[in-house]
Amino acid sequence: MKKRELKQHECVVSHDDGRVVHACVVGVRDFKRVIFYSHGFPASRLEVVIAHESAQKLGLTIVALDRPGFGGSQWYRGRCLEDWAQDVVLVANHLGVERFGILGVSGGSPTAIAAAGELKERVTTLSVVSGVSPVQDRRVLSGMNLANQFLLRLGGVVPGLGKGVITIIAALWRLNPIVAQLWFRMLLPEADIAIGRRPEVSRVMVRAIREGLRQGVQGAANDFELLLSDWRYLVERIRVPSHVWHGDADTYVPLGMGQLLARDIPGAVFHKVEGGGHFMIVDRLMEILETASARS
């Protein structure tokens, strides 16, 4: 296993076959209470920097990994959702971390759920925030904005065409991350727009999206395909303490998706955030991180 250190809060680690995984570390540096973080779509590991101060206050280390094709992590053919677990193990072993929590946000929830099911005894807790659910039951799309509904329905009926549309959209986002911000502002509820206008949040979003798409759009297109696949079996495999957080004003990933995940993840605790939109994690970080870091 090859490894080389970058800046203070980043590391790049390679699998034995040479495939690179890029991680960003925030919070304290003692690695005693660790959470592995799966970023949103179409962002990157850099979105986790917004949690640095909260993690420090709680004595936590958060390690965010770029998924394959995003940021600095290498894309490869034949990827499946369960594979991200091996990226987590690679980085955890490199950092000397034996047990850890897993937190997935929005489009990062399928990989977080898959990793929690794969790694079992190494995982202390699973947390899903504003997370997407399997879409085979189309009722979970109720309450979703029309643009996202269209993309998911199109991808379900004509997978190739759906992938083509998301590829074009991701290419526009890559050309100028401001386009992605405008996209979100058109489709998100007022609660999210207010959060997104904060300078500290806006800066992180722009950087995270720019970094996420710097390799190209293969990662985003692949993520979209995997989201549409039938991964219900991964949800049912979870055997660790789990928390599902969802805002009842979320129109980007509607409340029904969070409710479905909480119903189907064995023993999951559901936290409905009154008036919370898709970005409600920004204002609920301390509470979410406290439950995400609880020891089993």
C-alpha positions as CSV (number, residue, x, y, z in Angstrom):
1,M,0.0,0.0,0.0
2,K,1.5,3.3,-1.1
3,K,0.8,6.5,0.9
4,R,1.8,10.1,0.8
5,E,0.8,13.0,3.0
6,L,-0.5,16.3,1.6
7,K,-1.6,19.3,3.6
8,Q,-2.3,19.0,7.3
9,H,-5.9,17.8,6.9
10,E,-5.6,15.7,3.8
11,C,-4.2,12.4,2.7
12,V,-4.0,10.3,-0.4
13,V,-3.8,6.5,-0.1
14,S,-3.5,3.9,-2.8
15,H,-4.9,0.4,-3.0
16,D,-2.5,-2.4,-3.9
17,D,-3.7,-2.1,-7.5
18,G,-2.7,1.6,-7.6
19,R,-6.2,3.0,-7.4
20,V,-6.1,6.3,-5.4
21,V,-8.5,7.4,-2.7
22,H,-8.4,11.0,-1.5
23,A,-9.5,11.9,2.0
24,C,-10.0,15.1,4.0
25,V,-9.7,15.1,7.8
26,V,-11.3,17.7,10.1
27,G,-11.8,18.1,13.8
28,V,-9.3,16.9,16.4
29,R,-6.3,14.8,15.3
30,D,-6.1,12.1,18.0
31,F,-8.3,9.7,16.0
32,K,-10.0,8.4,19.1
33,R,-13.6,9.1,18.1
34,V,-13.9,8.9,14.3
35,I,-16.7,9.4,11.8
36,F,-16.3,8.5,8.1
37,Y,-18.3,10.8,5.9
38,S,-19.8,10.2,2.5
39,H,-20.4,13.5,0.7
40,G,-23.4,14.8,-1.2
41,F,-24.0,14.8,-5.0
42,P,-22.2,16.3,-7.0
43,A,-19.7,17.5,-4.3
44,S,-16.5,16.2,-2.8
45,R,-14.7,15.5,0.5
46,L,-14.2,19.3,0.8
47,E,-17.8,19.9,1.9
48,V,-16.9,18.4,5.3
49,V,-14.7,21.5,6.3
50,I,-17.9,23.2,7.4
51,A,-18.0,20.7,10.3
52,H,-14.5,21.4,11.5
53,E,-15.3,23.6,14.4
54,S,-18.2,21.5,15.6
55,A,-16.1,18.4,15.5
56,Q,-13.3,20.1,17.5
57,K,-15.8,21.1,20.2
58,L,-17.0,17.5,20.5
59,G,-13.6,16.0,20.4
60,L,-14.3,14.2,17.1
61,T,-12.3,13.4,14.0
62,I,-14.3,13.3,10.7
63,V,-12.7,11.7,7.7
64,A,-14.4,12.5,4.4
65,L,-13.6,10.3,1.4
66,D,-14.1,11.3,-2.3
67,R,-16.1,8.6,-3.9
68,P,-14.6,7.1,-7.1
69,G,-14.6,9.7,-9.9
70,F,-15.1,12.7,-7.6
71,G,-12.3,15.0,-6.4
72,G,-9.0,13.1,-6.1
73,S,-10.4,9.5,-6.0
74,Q,-9.8,7.5,-9.1
75,W,-12.8,6.3,-11.1
76,Y,-13.0,2.7,-12.3
77,R,-15.3,0.5,-14.3
78,G,-17.7,-1.9,-12.7
79,R,-18.0,0.0,-9.4
80,C,-20.8,-1.1,-7.1
81,L,-22.1,0.5,-3.9
82,E,-20.5,-2.0,-1.6
83,D,-17.0,-1.1,-2.9
84,W,-16.8,2.1,-0.9
85,A,-16.5,0.0,2.2
86,Q,-13.0,-1.1,1.0
87,D,-12.0,2.5,0.5
88,V,-13.1,3.2,4.1
89,V,-11.1,0.2,5.4
90,L,-8.0,1.4,3.4
91,V,-8.0,4.9,4.9
92,A,-9.0,3.6,8.4
93,N,-6.1,1.2,8.5
94,H,-3.8,3.9,7.2
95,L,-4.8,6.2,10.0
96,G,-4.8,3.5,12.6
97,V,-8.5,3.6,13.3
98,E,-10.2,0.3,14.3
99,R,-13.8,1.3,14.9
100,F,-15.7,4.3,13.6
101,G,-19.1,5.8,12.9
102,I,-20.4,6.3,9.3
103,L,-22.4,9.3,8.2
104,G,-23.9,9.8,4.7
105,V,-25.5,13.0,3.5
106,S,-28.0,13.2,0.6
107,G,-26.6,11.3,-2.4
108,G,-23.9,9.9,-0.2
109,S,-26.4,7.8,1.8
110,P,-26.4,4.7,-0.5
111,T,-22.6,4.2,-0.1
112,A,-22.8,4.9,3.6
113,I,-25.5,2.4,4.1
114,A,-23.6,-0.2,2.0
115,A,-20.4,0.3,4.0
116,A,-22.2,0.0,7.3
117,G,-23.7,-3.4,6.2
118,E,-20.4,-4.6,4.9
119,L,-18.1,-3.7,7.8
120,K,-20.4,-4.7,10.6
121,E,-18.3,-5.0,13.7
122,R,-16.0,-2.1,12.8
123,V,-18.9,0.3,12.7
124,T,-20.3,1.9,15.8
125,T,-23.2,3.9,14.3
126,L,-24.8,4.7,11.0
127,S,-26.2,8.2,10.4
128,V,-28.1,9.2,7.3
129,V,-28.9,12.9,6.9
130,S,-31.3,14.2,4.2
131,G,-30.7,10.9,2.5
132,V,-32.0,9.4,-0.7
133,S,-33.7,6.0,-0.5
134,P,-34.2,3.3,-3.1
135,V,-36.7,4.6,-5.7
136,Q,-38.4,1.4,-6.8
137,D,-41.5,2.5,-4.9
138,R,-42.3,5.7,-6.8
139,R,-44.4,7.0,-3.9
140,V,-41.2,8.2,-2.2
141,L,-41.0,10.9,-4.9
142,S,-44.1,12.6,-3.6
143,G,-43.1,16.1,-2.4
144,M,-40.0,16.2,-4.6
145,N,-39.5,19.2,-6.9
146,L,-40.5,18.5,-10.5
147,A,-37.0,18.6,-12.0
148,N,-35.6,15.9,-9.7
149,Q,-38.8,13.8,-10.2
150,F,-38.3,14.1,-13.9
151,L,-34.7,13.0,-13.8
152,L,-35.4,10.0,-11.5
153,R,-38.5,8.9,-13.4
154,L,-36.7,9.3,-16.8
155,G,-33.7,7.3,-15.5
156,G,-36.0,4.6,-14.2
157,V,-37.8,4.2,-17.5
158,V,-35.0,4.9,-20.0
159,P,-31.7,4.5,-18.1
160,G,-29.4,5.6,-21.0
161,L,-31.4,8.8,-21.6
162,G,-31.5,9.6,-17.9
163,K,-27.8,9.1,-17.6
164,G,-27.3,11.3,-20.7
165,V,-29.3,14.2,-19.2
166,I,-27.5,14.0,-15.8
167,T,-24.2,14.0,-17.7
168,I,-25.1,17.2,-19.5
169,I,-26.2,18.9,-16.3
170,A,-23.0,17.8,-14.5
171,A,-20.9,19.2,-17.4
172,L,-22.6,22.6,-16.9
173,W,-21.9,22.4,-13.2
174,R,-18.3,21.6,-14.0
175,L,-18.0,24.5,-16.4
176,N,-19.1,26.9,-13.6
177,P,-20.0,25.8,-10.1
178,I,-22.1,28.9,-9.8
179,V,-24.5,27.2,-12.2
180,A,-24.9,24.4,-9.7
181,Q,-25.7,27.0,-7.0
182,L,-28.3,28.6,-9.2
183,W,-29.8,25.1,-9.9
184,F,-30.1,24.4,-6.2
185,R,-31.6,27.9,-5.5
186,M,-34.3,27.2,-8.1
187,L,-35.3,23.8,-6.6
188,L,-34.7,24.2,-2.9
189,P,-37.2,25.5,-0.3
190,E,-36.7,29.0,1.3
191,A,-35.1,27.5,4.4
192,D,-32.2,26.1,2.3
193,I,-31.9,29.3,0.2
194,A,-31.3,31.3,3.4
195,I,-28.6,28.8,4.5
196,G,-27.0,28.8,1.1
197,R,-26.7,32.6,1.0
198,R,-24.4,32.5,4.1
199,P,-20.9,33.4,2.8
200,E,-19.2,30.6,4.8
201,V,-21.7,28.0,3.3
202,S,-21.6,29.4,-0.2
203,R,-17.8,29.3,-0.3
204,V,-17.7,25.7,0.8
205,M,-20.3,24.7,-1.7
206,V,-18.5,26.3,-4.6
207,R,-15.2,24.7,-3.6
208,A,-16.7,21.3,-3.0
209,I,-18.5,21.2,-6.3
210,R,-15.5,22.5,-8.3
211,E,-13.3,19.9,-6.7
212,G,-15.9,17.1,-7.1
213,L,-16.1,17.5,-10.8
214,R,-12.5,18.4,-11.6
215,Q,-11.8,14.9,-13.1
216,G,-14.9,15.1,-15.3
217,V,-18.5,13.8,-15.0
218,Q,-17.9,10.1,-14.9
219,G,-18.3,10.0,-11.1
220,A,-21.5,11.9,-11.2
221,A,-23.0,9.8,-14.0
222,N,-22.0,6.6,-12.2
223,D,-23.5,7.8,-8.9
224,F,-26.8,8.5,-10.7
225,E,-26.8,5.0,-12.2
226,L,-26.1,3.4,-8.8
227,L,-28.8,5.5,-7.1
228,L,-31.4,4.2,-9.5
229,S,-30.3,0.6,-9.1
230,D,-32.3,-1.7,-6.7
231,W,-30.3,-1.4,-3.4
232,R,-33.1,-2.3,-1.0
233,Y,-31.2,-5.4,0.1
234,L,-28.4,-3.1,1.4
235,V,-30.8,-1.3,3.7
236,E,-32.1,-4.5,5.2
237,R,-28.5,-5.7,6.0
238,I,-27.8,-3.0,8.6
239,R,-27.1,-4.4,12.1
240,V,-25.6,-1.3,13.9
241,P,-27.3,1.5,15.8
242,S,-28.7,3.8,13.2
243,H,-30.2,7.3,13.0
244,V,-32.1,8.9,10.1
245,W,-32.4,12.7,10.1
246,H,-34.7,14.5,7.6
247,G,-36.3,17.9,7.3
248,D,-40.0,18.0,6.7
249,A,-39.7,21.0,4.4
250,D,-37.1,19.2,2.1
251,T,-38.3,19.3,-1.5
252,Y,-34.9,18.2,-3.0
253,V,-35.0,14.8,-1.3
254,P,-38.5,14.6,0.2
255,L,-39.4,13.5,3.7
256,G,-40.9,10.2,2.4
257,M,-37.4,9.0,1.5
258,G,-36.2,9.5,5.0
259,Q,-39.2,7.8,6.5
260,L,-38.7,4.8,4.2
261,L,-35.1,4.4,5.2
262,A,-36.0,4.7,8.9
263,R,-38.7,2.1,8.4
264,D,-36.5,-0.4,6.6
265,I,-33.2,0.0,8.5
266,P,-33.6,-2.4,11.4
267,G,-34.0,-0.5,14.7
268,A,-33.3,2.9,13.2
269,V,-34.2,6.0,15.2
270,F,-36.0,8.7,13.0
271,H,-35.4,12.4,13.7
272,K,-37.9,14.6,11.9
273,V,-36.6,18.2,11.8
274,E,-39.5,20.6,11.8
275,G,-39.2,23.2,9.1
276,G,-35.8,21.8,8.0
277,G,-34.8,21.7,4.4
278,H,-32.2,19.7,2.5
279,F,-29.3,21.6,4.1
280,M,-30.7,21.5,7.7
281,I,-27.5,19.7,8.7
282,V,-25.7,23.0,8.8
283,D,-27.8,24.2,11.7
284,R,-28.1,20.8,13.4
285,L,-24.5,19.7,13.2
286,M,-23.8,19.4,16.9
287,E,-26.8,17.3,17.6
288,I,-26.3,15.1,14.6
289,L,-22.6,14.6,15.3
290,E,-23.2,13.7,18.9
291,T,-25.5,10.8,17.9
292,A,-23.2,9.8,15.0
293,S,-20.3,9.5,17.4
294,A,-22.0,7.4,20.1
295,R,-20.3,4.2,21.0
296,S,-22.2,0.9,20.7
